Amino acid sequence: MRAEAQAHVETINAALALVRRFLEWERALRRLDELNARVEDPSLWNDAKAAQALMRERRRLDESIAAVRAIERDRDDTVELIEMAEAEGDAEMEREALASLAQLAERAEADKVKALLAGEADANNTYIEVNAGAGGTESQDWAEMLQRMYTRWAERHGMKVDLIDIHSGEQAGIKSATLMLRGENAYGWAKTESGVHRLVRISPYDSSARRHTSFASVWVYPEVDEDIDITVEDKDLRIDTYRSSGAGGQHINTTDSAVRITHLPTGIVVACQNQRSQHKNRAEAMKQLKARLYEHELRKREEEANAVNAAKTDIGWGHQIRSYVLQPYQLVKDLRTGVTSTSPDSVLDGALDPFMAAALSQRVTGEKVEVEDVD
């Protein structure tokens, strides 16, 4: 078989191996059999919420397993066709089969990403909260760069972006901002961004042109839909109101319409000031709080699962530091995943796609991803 065809086969095999590892293939097959058996039980729908959750899990597993088997079947058929064309000396058939194999490799890569985004809340909309670290204007400028980067990335991928809350810095940048990203698999894509982000660059605010290191933290949590029940007691909340600091009209900046809610047992703080009334801001802040509590529970479950699977404990996801080094010729490198990228229009905006894809793969395999992507 020609080297080109062999390369496509290796790409397909690598993608399928990653999906199998992520799904824990044998366990997934057993679990699907269990779910199929439970679906046949007439008493299942006595509890509608539990039944809906079971059906969603069954559908996710069934689609993932069926996709793997379909690609394996198409791969074997196409390879057999190529070998037959080579034996018969049919160049036209060989070219068509090779083109089909290339398309199958692309499909395998797409299905790999889809499988990696098959978590419990990956399909949900997501909040992204950016906070500047210590360092004054430098860190605040870096926080604003991150906020702008996520906004542009989401817009390029067809998502709607709402600015929920923002606090500007004294000289430049922002102290904090909260975004809502609405779109397909928004949380699944963005969740690998949680953690501390470090930027090393020649500072534009330093007259001596010295190299500065800036820090900003990013917190990503999914929007809670109606199928997820989160109970919050009033006695566990402290609610503060204050005057909005953003652009507004005759009313929004003249009354204490902005709302900040603190969840006392966990210390989680959320705020909203983009709505015109205190009532609406409070409702939006409560949605954020429930989303944060839900993400907190998801992370707790993941940590418990990782404690059982020692192979995954080497990565402190949710606490990692992602480092960007801005170098001459608009080169940016993610020191966590090893991905290097350049972009003529905006370095960080152009780098985000390969960074996210590499982080998703590294999250599953636990292995260092060495990829170079040049736009």
C-alpha positions in Angstrom: 0.0 0.0 0.0 1.3 3.5 -0.9 2.9 5.7 1.8 0.1 8.3 1.4 -2.6 5.7 2.1 -0.6 4.3 5.0 -0.4 7.8 6.6 -4.2 8.2 6.4 -4.7 4.8 8.0 -2.3 5.7 10.8 -4.2 9.0 11.4 -7.5 7.1 11.6 -6.1 4.5 13.9 -4.6 7.1 16.3 -8.0 9.0 16.4 -9.9 5.8 17.1 -7.4 4.7 19.8 -7.9 8.1 21.6 -11.7 7.8 21.4 -11.6 4.2 22.7 -9.3 5.3 25.6 -11.5 8.2 26.4 -14.7 6.1 26.4 -13.0 3.3 28.3 -14.3 1.0 25.5 -15.1 -2.2 27.4 -16.8 -0.4 30.2 -18.7 1.7 27.7 -20.0 -1.4 25.9 -21.1 -3.0 29.2 -22.8 0.3 30.3 -24.7 0.6 26.9 -26.0 -3.0 27.4 -27.2 -2.0 30.9 -28.9 1.1 29.6 -30.6 -0.8 26.8 -31.9 -3.3 29.3 -33.3 -0.5 31.6 -35.0 1.2 28.7 -37.2 -1.9 28.2 -38.4 -1.7 31.8 -41.9 -0.2 31.8 -41.4 1.3 35.3 -38.6 3.5 34.0 -40.8 6.5 33.2 -42.3 6.6 36.7 -39.5 9.0 37.4 -39.4 11.3 34.4 -36.2 13.2 35.3 -34.2 10.1 35.9 -35.6 8.6 32.7 -34.5 11.6 30.7 -31.0 11.6 32.2 -30.7 7.9 31.4 -31.9 8.4 27.8 -29.4 11.2 27.3 -26.6 9.0 28.5 -27.7 6.1 26.4 -27.9 8.4 23.3 -24.4 9.8 23.9 -22.9 6.3 24.3 -24.7 4.8 21.4 -23.7 7.6 19.0 -20.0 7.4 20.1 -19.8 3.6 19.8 -21.6 3.6 16.5 -19.3 6.2 15.1 -16.2 4.2 16.0 -17.5 1.0 14.5 -18.6 2.8 11.3 -15.2 4.3 10.8 -13.5 1.0 11.4 -15.7 -0.7 8.9 -15.2 2.0 6.3 -11.5 2.0 6.9 -11.2 -1.8 6.3 -13.4 -1.7 3.2 -11.4 1.2 1.7 -8.0 -0.4 2.4 -9.3 -3.6 0.8 -10.4 -1.6 -2.2 -7.0 0.1 -2.5 -5.2 -3.3 -2.3 -7.5 -4.7 -5.0 -6.9 -1.7 -7.3 -3.1 -2.0 -6.9 -3.3 -5.8 -7.7 -5.4 -5.1 -10.8 -3.4 -2.0 -11.9 -6.5 0.1 -11.9 -5.1 3.6 -11.3 -8.5 5.4 -11.4 -10.0 3.1 -8.8 -6.9 3.6 -6.6 -7.2 7.4 -6.8 -10.9 7.3 -5.9 -10.2 5.0 -3.0 -7.3 7.1 -1.8 -9.5 10.2 -1.8 -12.2 8.3 0.2 -9.5 7.3 2.7 -8.4 10.9 3.1 -12.0 12.0 3.7 -12.4 9.2 6.3 -9.2 10.5 8.1 -10.8 13.9 8.3 -14.0 12.4 9.6 -12.1 10.4 12.2 -10.4 13.6 13.5 -13.8 15.4 13.7 -15.4 12.4 15.5 -12.4 12.3 17.9 -13.1 15.9 18.9 -16.8 15.2 19.2 -16.1 12.2 21.4 -13.8 14.3 23.6 -16.8 16.8 24.0 -19.2 14.1 25.2 -19.0 15.0 28.9 -22.1 15.6 31.1 -22.3 19.3 30.5 -20.1 19.8 27.4 -23.0 20.7 25.2 -24.2 23.5 27.5 -23.6 27.2 27.1 -20.8 28.5 29.4 -19.6 31.3 31.5 -16.0 32.5 31.3 -14.8 34.6 34.2 -11.5 36.4 33.8 -9.7 38.1 36.8 -6.4 40.1 36.7 -3.7 38.9 39.1 -1.2 40.9 41.1 0.8 43.4 39.0 -1.5 46.3 38.5 -1.8 47.7 35.0 0.3 44.9 33.4 -2.0 42.1 34.7 -5.1 44.2 34.0 -4.0 44.7 30.4 -3.4 40.9 30.1 -6.8 40.1 31.6 -8.4 42.4 28.9 -6.4 40.6 26.2 -7.8 37.3 27.4 -11.3 38.6 27.5 -11.0 40.0 24.0 -9.4 36.7 22.8 -12.3 34.5 24.1 -14.9 36.9 22.6 -13.3 36.9 19.2 -12.8 33.1 19.3 -16.4 32.5 20.2 -17.7 34.9 17.5 -15.5 33.2 14.8 -17.1 29.9 15.8 -20.7 31.2 15.4 -21.4 31.6 19.2 -23.2 34.5 20.7 -21.3 36.4 23.4 -22.9 38.4 26.2 -20.9 40.6 28.6 -22.4 39.8 32.0 -20.1 41.8 34.3 -17.0 44.0 33.9 -14.8 46.1 36.1 -12.3 48.3 34.3 -8.7 49.1 35.5 -7.7 52.5 36.7 -5.2 53.1 33.8 -5.8 50.3 31.3 -7.3 46.9 31.0 -9.8 45.2 33.3 -9.9 44.0 36.9 -12.5 41.3 36.1 -15.0 40.3 33.5 -17.7 37.6 33.1 -18.7 36.4 29.6 -21.6 34.2 28.6 -20.9 32.1 25.5 -24.0 30.6 23.8 -23.3 27.9 21.1 -22.8 24.3 20.3 -20.4 22.5 22.8 -19.4 25.9 24.3 -18.5 24.5 27.7 -16.8 21.5 26.2 -14.4 23.6 24.2 -13.8 26.3 26.8 -13.4 24.2 30.0 -9.7 23.4 29.3 -9.0 27.2 29.7 -9.7 27.1 33.5 -6.6 27.9 35.5 -3.9 30.6 35.7 -2.6 32.2 32.5 0.8 33.7 32.4 2.1 36.2 29.8 5.8 37.0 29.3 6.4 40.0 27.0 8.3 43.3 26.6 5.9 45.7 28.4 4.4 48.5 26.3 3.9 50.4 29.7 7.6 50.3 30.6 9.7 53.1 29.2 12.8 51.0 29.7 11.3 48.2 27.5 12.0 45.5 30.1 10.4 42.0 30.0 7.4 41.6 32.4 5.5 38.6 33.5 1.7 39.0 34.1 -0.9 36.7 35.6 -4.6 36.3 35.1 -7.0 33.6 36.3 -9.7 32.1 34.1 -12.7 30.2 35.5 -15.1 28.3 33.2 -18.4 26.9 34.3 -21.4 25.6 32.4 -24.9 27.2 32.3 -27.4 25.1 34.3 -30.4 24.1 32.2 -33.8 23.2 33.5 -33.0 19.5 33.7 -30.4 20.1 36.4 -31.8 20.8 39.9 -29.6 23.0 42.1 -31.0 23.9 45.5 -29.6 27.1 47.2 -30.7 28.1 50.7 -31.4 31.8 51.4 -29.5 31.5 54.7 -26.3 30.6 52.7 -26.3 33.8 50.7 -25.1 37.3 51.2 -26.4 39.7 48.6 -24.8 43.1 48.1 -26.0 45.9 45.7 -23.9 48.6 44.2 -23.9 51.2 41.4 -23.0 49.8 37.9 -19.7 50.9 36.5 -20.3 50.2 32.8 -21.9 52.3 30.1 -25.6 52.9 30.7 -28.5 55.3 30.4 -30.5 57.6 32.6 -31.3 54.9 35.1 -28.7 52.2 35.1 -25.8 54.3 36.6 -27.8 56.3 39.0 -29.2 53.5 41.3 -27.7 50.5 43.0 -28.8 48.1 40.2 -25.7 45.9 40.2 -25.8 42.8 42.3 -23.1 40.7 44.0 -24.0 37.3 45.6 -21.7 35.4 47.9 -22.3 31.8 48.7 -21.1 31.5 52.3 -20.5 27.7 52.5 -18.2 27.6 49.5 -17.0 31.2 49.3 -18.1 31.5 45.6 -18.8 35.1 44.5 -20.8 36.1 41.4 -21.9 39.5 40.2 -24.0 41.0 37.4 -24.5 44.6 36.3 -25.4 44.4 32.6 -29.2 44.4 33.1 -31.2 47.6 33.6 -32.9 46.6 36.9 -31.7 45.1 40.1 -34.3 42.4 39.8 -32.9 41.2 36.5 -29.3 41.4 37.7 -30.2 39.4 40.7 -31.8 36.7 38.6 -28.8 36.5 36.3 -26.4 36.4 39.3 -28.4 33.5 40.7 -28.1 31.6 37.4 -24.3 32.2 37.6 -24.2 30.9 41.2 -26.0 27.7 40.3 -23.7 27.2 37.4 -20.7 27.7 39.6 -22.1 25.2 42.2 -22.8 22.7 39.4 -19.2 23.0 38.0 -17.9 22.6 41.6 -19.8 19.3 41.9 -18.5 18.2 38.4 -14.9 18.9 39.4 -15.4 17.0 42.7 -16.6 14.0 40.8 -13.7 14.2 38.3 -11.2 14.4 41.1 -12.7 11.4 42.8 -12.5 9.5 39.4 -8.9 10.6 38.9 -8.0 9.3 42.4 -9.1 5.9 41.2 -7.3 6.1 37.9 -3.7 6.9 38.8 -2.8 7.4 35.1 -4.7 10.7 35.1 -3.4 12.2 38.4 -0.3 13.7 36.9 -2.4 16.6 35.4 -3.8 19.2 37.8 -6.6 20.3 35.5 -8.4 23.4 36.9 -5.2 24.5 38.6 -2.7 24.4 35.7 -0.7 27.4 34.5 -0.9 28.1 30.8 2.0 30.3 29.8 2.3 32.4 26.7 5.6 33.9 25.5 5.3 36.7 23.0 8.5 36.7 21.0 9.7 38.5 17.8 7.9 37.8 14.5 4.6 37.5 16.4 5.3 34.0 17.7 3.4 32.7 20.7 4.0 29.4 22.5 1.8 27.6 25.0 4.4 26.2 27.5 1.8 23.7 28.9 0.9 21.9 25.7 4.0 22.7 23.6 1.9 24.2 20.8 3.5 27.1 18.9 1.4 29.4 16.6 1.6 32.6 14.7 -1.2 34.8 13.3 -0.8 37.9 11.2 -3.8 39.7 12.6 -3.8 38.9 16.2 -1.3 36.5 17.8 -3.4 35.2 20.7 -6.7 35.1 18.8 -5.1 33.0 16.1 -3.4 30.7 18.6 -6.4 29.8 20.6 -7.8 27.1 18.2 -4.6 24.8 18.3 -4.2 25.5 22.0 -7.7 24.3 22.8 -7.4 21.2 20.5 -4.1 20.2 22.0 -5.4 20.7 25.6 -8.4 18.5 24.9 -6.2 15.7 23.6 -3.7 16.1 26.5 -6.6 16.1 29.0 -7.5 12.5 27.9 -4.1 11.0 27.2 -2.1 12.7 29.9 0.8 13.0 27.4 2.6 16.1 26.3 1.3 17.3 23.0 3.9 18.6 20.6 2.2 20.4 17.7 3.3 23.3 15.6 0.6 25.3 13.8 1.4 28.3 11.6 -1.4 30.3 10.0 
